[in-house]
Amino acid sequence: MAKTRVVVVDDSALVRSLLTEIINRQPDMECVGAAADPFIAREMIRNTNPDVITLDVEMPRMDGIDFLGKLMRLRPTPVVMVSTLTERGADVTLRALELGAVDFVAKPKIGVADGLRLLAEDITDKVRIASKAHLRRLTTPPPAAHPTAPGALDGAPARPAPVAGIGRLSTEKIIFIGASTGGTEATKEVLMQLPPDSPAVMITQHMPPGFTKSYAARLDGLCRIRVAEARDGERVLPGHAYIAPGGQHLSVERSGANYIARVQAGEPVNRHMPSVEVLFKSAARVVGPNALGIMLTGMGADGAKAMREMRDAGSYNLVQDEASCVVFGMPREAIAHGASHEVLPLTQIAPKLIERLRSTSGMSLNRV
């Protein structure tokens, strides 16, 4: 079997050495080059034609974001970003995912050598996933978030009122989204199409602590619904999306006539915390026929069994199709478990969701 060929790009000689060592220890991959900056990397990539690139964010002469943008326009190659666990690191990493990076590794701020060795399995897993990812060629830069104008979309008024004459949405329902690799952009695609009178949305995206707050703030600046990290015990309201904080599970509970978010630490489920399985199981148990499930791109099987439980409890489930997924793992498993009602391209998921909500307005899904 041919080995996955990797080029490491990082201005730290220590990090280059450690990543090279970690990659070369794997029987199915090899580091074919290590570059100290993007200019050296450019020639190295031409000469070695790697399958995957690991790319530092902050480097001299040209930062990782500028290099990534050029790379994805001219020579699309799977990229795993190496980011520091800082607020700026999180913001820049999210920009990299918009530009087409497949995934990222959160590099520790201190104790880099020991930290990276502890992350060796995570790093090599992400390189393997990236080597099989479906890439999109970047022809025009994606829009940046507009933090100074929350909710503004291309100059439109922030949080516009519902449009008259198109039928009210069934807001007593709750939308549940699960996603992993490639999911930050897929979730954004869905949320940006939802109108302000959308039902509440609860989201588990596989992401480490320190990144979900920036991710939620970025979405809040782009969407017509409000988006925030979920807080334990808060009421789940229409027109709002709640993202599971990194390192904690998100679930839904009933409190009288209301739904509330439950955010708790615990053991990883399917190797993940937050886990889609935890959120979807609570949806099946608590929301039942008033739930709508969406499974987006991601590696593995997290949430597939619980999505089938949602369907058995009366929910209506949409699953992203293979052609539009970065990684067709979680969606494939959901389909294999008989959890999906419809399998759709990413661009069709939000319109189908809105159509379903309008058609069931005022009705519980067990009546349709």
C-alpha positions as CSV (number, residue, x, y, z in Angstrom):
1,M,0.0,0.0,0.0
2,A,1.3,3.4,-0.9
3,K,2.1,5.6,2.1
4,T,0.5,9.0,2.6
5,R,3.1,11.6,1.8
6,V,3.1,14.6,4.1
7,V,4.9,18.0,4.0
8,V,5.2,19.8,7.4
9,V,5.3,23.6,7.3
10,D,6.2,25.3,10.6
11,D,8.7,28.0,11.6
12,S,9.7,26.2,14.7
13,A,12.5,23.7,14.2
14,L,11.3,21.8,17.3
15,V,7.8,21.4,16.0
16,R,9.0,20.4,12.5
17,S,11.2,17.7,14.1
18,L,8.4,16.4,16.4
19,L,5.8,16.3,13.6
20,T,8.3,14.6,11.3
21,E,9.0,12.0,14.0
22,I,5.3,11.4,14.7
23,I,4.4,11.0,11.0
24,N,7.3,8.7,10.2
25,R,6.5,6.4,13.1
26,Q,3.3,5.5,11.3
27,P,3.5,2.5,8.9
28,D,1.1,4.1,6.4
29,M,2.6,7.6,6.1
30,E,5.9,9.4,5.6
31,C,7.1,13.0,5.9
32,V,8.6,13.9,2.6
33,G,9.7,17.4,3.6
34,A,9.7,20.0,6.3
35,A,9.7,23.7,5.5
36,A,10.3,26.7,7.8
37,D,8.1,29.1,5.8
38,P,5.7,29.1,2.9
39,F,8.3,30.2,0.3
40,I,10.4,27.1,1.0
41,A,7.2,25.1,1.2
42,R,6.1,26.2,-2.2
43,E,9.1,24.7,-3.9
44,M,9.0,21.6,-1.7
45,I,5.3,21.0,-2.6
46,R,6.1,21.3,-6.3
47,N,9.0,18.8,-6.0
48,T,7.4,16.2,-3.7
49,N,3.7,16.4,-4.6
50,P,2.4,15.6,-1.1
51,D,-1.0,14.0,-0.3
52,V,-1.4,16.2,2.9
53,I,0.2,19.3,4.3
54,T,0.4,20.3,8.0
55,L,0.5,24.1,8.2
56,D,1.3,26.5,11.0
57,V,-0.8,29.6,11.3
58,E,1.7,32.2,12.3
59,M,5.0,32.2,10.3
60,P,7.5,34.8,9.0
61,R,7.5,36.3,5.5
62,M,3.9,34.9,4.7
63,D,1.4,33.7,7.3
64,G,-0.3,30.4,7.0
65,I,-3.7,32.0,6.0
66,D,-2.3,33.9,3.0
67,F,-0.4,30.7,1.9
68,L,-3.5,28.5,2.3
69,G,-5.6,30.9,0.2
70,K,-3.1,30.8,-2.6
71,L,-2.7,27.0,-2.3
72,M,-6.4,26.3,-2.5
73,R,-6.8,28.5,-5.6
74,L,-3.8,27.2,-7.5
75,R,-3.1,23.7,-6.2
76,P,-5.8,22.4,-3.9
77,T,-4.2,20.0,-1.4
78,P,-5.6,18.6,1.9
79,V,-4.3,20.7,4.7
80,V,-4.4,20.2,8.5
81,M,-3.7,23.4,10.4
82,V,-1.6,23.6,13.5
83,S,-3.0,26.3,15.7
84,T,-2.2,27.6,19.2
85,L,-4.9,27.5,21.9
86,T,-5.5,31.2,22.0
87,E,-8.5,33.4,21.1
88,R,-6.6,34.7,18.1
89,G,-5.5,31.2,17.2
90,A,-9.1,30.1,17.2
91,D,-10.3,33.0,15.0
92,V,-7.5,32.4,12.5
93,T,-8.2,28.7,12.5
94,L,-11.9,29.2,11.7
95,R,-10.8,31.4,8.8
96,A,-8.5,28.6,7.6
97,L,-11.5,26.2,7.6
98,E,-13.4,28.7,5.5
99,L,-10.6,28.8,3.0
100,G,-10.6,25.0,2.7
101,A,-8.4,23.5,5.4
102,V,-9.8,20.0,6.2
103,D,-9.1,20.1,10.0
104,F,-6.8,21.5,12.7
105,V,-4.7,20.4,15.6
106,A,-4.7,22.7,18.7
107,K,-1.0,23.1,19.6
108,P,-0.4,23.7,23.3
109,K,1.0,27.2,24.2
110,I,3.5,25.7,26.7
111,G,5.1,22.3,26.9
112,V,5.0,22.0,23.1
113,A,7.2,18.9,22.9
114,D,5.2,16.8,25.5
115,G,1.9,18.3,24.2
116,L,2.5,17.3,20.6
117,R,3.6,13.8,21.7
118,L,0.3,13.4,23.6
119,L,-1.5,14.5,20.5
120,A,0.3,12.1,18.2
121,E,-2.7,9.8,17.7
122,D,-5.0,12.8,17.0
123,I,-2.5,14.3,14.6
124,T,-2.1,11.1,12.6
125,D,-5.8,10.4,12.6
126,K,-6.5,13.8,11.1
127,V,-3.7,13.4,8.5
128,R,-5.4,10.0,7.4
129,I,-8.8,11.6,7.2
130,A,-7.4,14.6,5.3
131,S,-5.8,12.3,2.7
132,K,-9.2,11.0,1.8
133,A,-11.2,14.3,2.0
134,H,-13.1,15.8,-0.8
135,L,-11.7,19.2,-1.6
136,R,-13.2,22.2,-3.3
137,R,-11.1,24.6,-5.4
138,L,-11.2,28.1,-4.0
139,T,-12.0,30.5,-6.8
140,T,-13.0,33.6,-4.8
141,P,-12.3,34.2,-1.1
142,P,-15.2,33.4,1.2
143,P,-16.7,36.4,3.1
144,A,-15.2,37.1,6.5
145,A,-17.4,37.5,9.5
146,H,-18.6,41.0,10.4
147,P,-18.4,41.1,14.2
148,T,-19.3,44.8,14.3
149,A,-22.7,44.1,12.7
150,P,-24.2,41.0,14.4
151,G,-26.7,39.3,12.2
152,A,-26.0,41.4,9.1
153,L,-26.0,39.6,5.8
154,D,-24.5,41.5,2.9
155,G,-25.7,44.8,4.2
156,A,-29.2,43.6,5.1
157,P,-30.7,44.8,8.4
158,A,-29.6,42.8,11.4
159,R,-32.2,40.1,12.5
160,P,-34.8,41.2,9.9
161,A,-38.5,40.5,10.7
162,P,-40.1,37.4,9.1
163,V,-41.3,37.9,5.6
164,A,-45.0,38.2,5.2
165,G,-47.0,35.9,3.0
166,I,-44.6,32.9,3.0
167,G,-46.3,30.9,5.8
168,R,-45.1,30.8,9.4
169,L,-42.7,28.2,10.5
170,S,-43.5,25.6,13.1
171,T,-41.4,27.0,15.9
172,E,-42.5,24.6,18.7
173,K,-40.1,22.1,17.0
174,I,-36.3,21.9,17.6
175,I,-33.6,21.2,15.0
176,F,-30.7,19.0,16.0
177,I,-27.4,19.1,14.0
178,G,-24.4,16.8,14.3
179,A,-21.2,17.3,12.5
180,S,-17.4,16.7,12.6
181,T,-14.7,17.0,10.0
182,G,-15.8,19.7,7.4
183,G,-18.8,20.5,9.6
184,T,-17.9,24.0,10.6
185,E,-18.5,25.2,7.1
186,A,-21.4,22.8,6.5
187,T,-23.2,24.0,9.6
188,K,-22.7,27.6,8.6
189,E,-24.2,26.9,5.2
190,V,-27.4,25.5,6.8
191,L,-27.7,28.2,9.5
192,M,-27.2,31.2,7.2
193,Q,-30.3,30.1,5.2
194,L,-32.6,29.9,8.2
195,P,-35.0,32.8,8.7
196,P,-35.3,34.7,12.0
197,D,-38.5,32.8,13.0
198,S,-36.7,29.5,12.8
199,P,-37.2,26.9,15.5
200,A,-34.4,26.6,18.0
201,V,-31.3,24.8,16.7
202,M,-29.0,22.6,18.9
203,I,-25.6,21.7,17.5
204,T,-22.8,19.3,18.4
205,Q,-19.8,20.0,16.3
206,H,-16.6,18.0,17.2
207,M,-14.3,20.8,18.4
208,P,-11.9,21.2,21.3
209,P,-12.3,23.7,24.2
210,G,-11.3,27.2,23.3
211,F,-12.6,27.2,19.7
212,T,-16.4,26.8,20.1
213,K,-16.9,30.3,21.6
214,S,-15.1,31.9,18.6
215,Y,-17.0,29.7,16.2
216,A,-20.4,30.7,17.7
217,A,-19.4,34.4,17.6
218,R,-18.4,34.1,14.0
219,L,-21.7,32.5,13.1
220,D,-23.7,35.0,15.1
221,G,-22.1,37.7,12.9
222,L,-23.3,36.0,9.7
223,C,-26.7,34.5,10.5
224,R,-30.2,36.0,10.9
225,I,-30.8,33.8,13.9
226,R,-28.8,34.3,17.2
227,V,-25.9,31.9,17.7
228,A,-24.0,31.3,20.9
229,E,-22.3,28.6,23.0
230,A,-24.9,26.7,25.0
231,R,-25.1,27.4,28.7
232,D,-26.3,24.9,31.2
233,G,-29.9,25.4,32.3
234,E,-30.8,28.1,29.8
235,R,-34.1,28.0,28.0
236,V,-34.1,26.9,24.4
237,L,-35.8,29.6,22.3
238,P,-36.9,29.9,18.7
239,G,-34.7,32.0,16.5
240,H,-31.6,30.9,18.5
241,A,-28.9,28.3,17.8
242,Y,-26.9,26.7,20.7
243,I,-23.5,25.1,20.1
244,A,-22.1,22.5,22.4
245,P,-19.0,23.9,24.2
246,G,-15.8,22.1,23.4
247,G,-15.0,19.5,26.0
248,Q,-18.6,19.2,27.3
249,H,-21.7,17.3,26.2
250,L,-24.9,19.1,25.2
251,S,-28.3,17.6,25.6
252,V,-31.9,18.8,25.9
253,E,-34.3,18.4,28.9
254,R,-37.8,19.4,29.6
255,S,-38.7,21.9,32.3
256,G,-42.4,22.3,32.6
257,A,-43.6,23.6,29.3
258,N,-40.1,24.6,28.2
259,Y,-37.0,23.0,26.8
260,I,-33.7,23.7,28.5
261,A,-30.1,23.1,27.5
262,R,-28.0,20.7,29.6
263,V,-24.3,21.3,29.4
264,Q,-22.2,18.8,31.4
265,A,-18.7,17.3,31.5
266,G,-18.4,13.6,31.5
267,E,-16.7,10.7,29.8
268,P,-16.1,10.8,26.0
269,V,-18.8,9.0,24.0
270,N,-17.6,7.4,20.7
271,R,-14.2,9.0,21.6
272,H,-15.8,12.5,21.5
273,M,-16.8,15.2,24.0
274,P,-19.0,16.8,22.9
275,S,-20.7,13.8,21.3
276,V,-23.5,13.8,18.7
277,E,-24.8,10.6,20.3
278,V,-25.5,12.4,23.6
279,L,-27.4,15.2,21.9
280,F,-29.4,13.0,19.5
281,K,-30.3,10.5,22.3
282,S,-31.8,13.3,24.3
283,A,-33.7,14.6,21.2
284,A,-35.3,11.1,20.8
285,R,-36.1,10.8,24.5
286,V,-37.3,14.4,25.2
287,V,-38.5,16.0,21.9
288,G,-39.6,12.9,19.9
289,P,-41.9,13.8,17.0
290,N,-41.2,17.6,17.4
291,A,-37.5,17.0,16.5
292,L,-35.8,17.4,13.2
293,G,-32.4,15.8,12.8
294,I,-29.6,16.8,10.5
295,M,-26.4,14.7,10.1
296,L,-23.6,16.6,8.3
297,T,-20.1,15.7,7.1
298,G,-17.7,13.9,9.5
299,M,-15.5,10.9,10.2
300,G,-16.7,7.9,12.2
301,A,-20.1,6.9,13.4
302,D,-20.9,9.3,16.2
303,G,-24.6,9.9,16.4
304,A,-25.7,7.3,13.9
305,K,-27.4,4.9,16.3
306,A,-29.0,7.8,18.2
307,M,-30.3,9.3,15.0
308,R,-32.1,6.0,14.3
309,E,-33.6,6.4,17.8
310,M,-34.8,9.9,16.8
311,R,-36.5,8.5,13.7
312,D,-38.1,5.7,15.8
313,A,-39.4,8.4,18.2
314,G,-41.0,10.3,15.3
315,S,-38.4,12.8,14.2
316,Y,-37.8,13.7,10.5
317,N,-34.1,13.3,9.5
318,L,-32.0,14.8,6.7
319,V,-28.5,13.5,5.9
320,Q,-25.9,15.1,3.8
321,D,-25.0,13.2,0.6
322,E,-21.5,11.9,-0.2
323,A,-20.7,14.2,-3.1
324,S,-21.0,17.3,-0.9
325,C,-19.3,15.9,2.2
326,V,-15.7,16.6,3.1
327,V,-15.8,13.2,4.8
328,F,-18.7,10.8,4.2
329,G,-18.4,8.9,7.5
330,M,-21.1,9.9,10.0
331,P,-23.7,10.4,7.2
332,R,-22.9,7.0,5.7
333,E,-23.3,5.4,9.1
334,A,-26.6,7.2,9.7
335,I,-27.9,5.9,6.4
336,A,-26.7,2.4,7.2
337,H,-28.6,2.5,10.5
338,G,-31.8,3.4,8.6
339,A,-31.9,6.8,10.3
340,S,-32.5,9.1,7.3
341,H,-35.7,10.1,5.6
342,E,-33.8,12.1,2.9
343,V,-30.2,12.2,1.7
344,L,-29.5,15.6,0.1
345,P,-26.7,17.8,-1.2
346,L,-25.6,20.4,1.4
347,T,-27.2,23.3,-0.5
348,Q,-30.6,21.6,-0.4
349,I,-30.7,20.8,3.3
350,A,-31.9,24.2,4.6
351,P,-34.5,24.7,1.9
352,K,-35.9,21.2,2.5
353,L,-35.9,21.9,6.3
354,I,-37.8,25.1,5.8
355,E,-40.3,23.4,3.4
356,R,-40.8,20.7,6.0
357,L,-41.4,23.2,8.8
358,R,-43.9,25.2,6.8
359,S,-45.8,22.1,5.8
360,T,-46.1,20.9,9.4
361,S,-46.7,24.3,11.0
362,G,-48.9,23.9,14.0
363,M,-48.8,20.1,13.8
364,S,-46.8,17.5,15.6
365,L,-44.8,15.3,13.2
366,N,-46.6,12.2,14.5
367,R,-49.7,13.5,12.7
368,V,-48.1,13.7,9.2
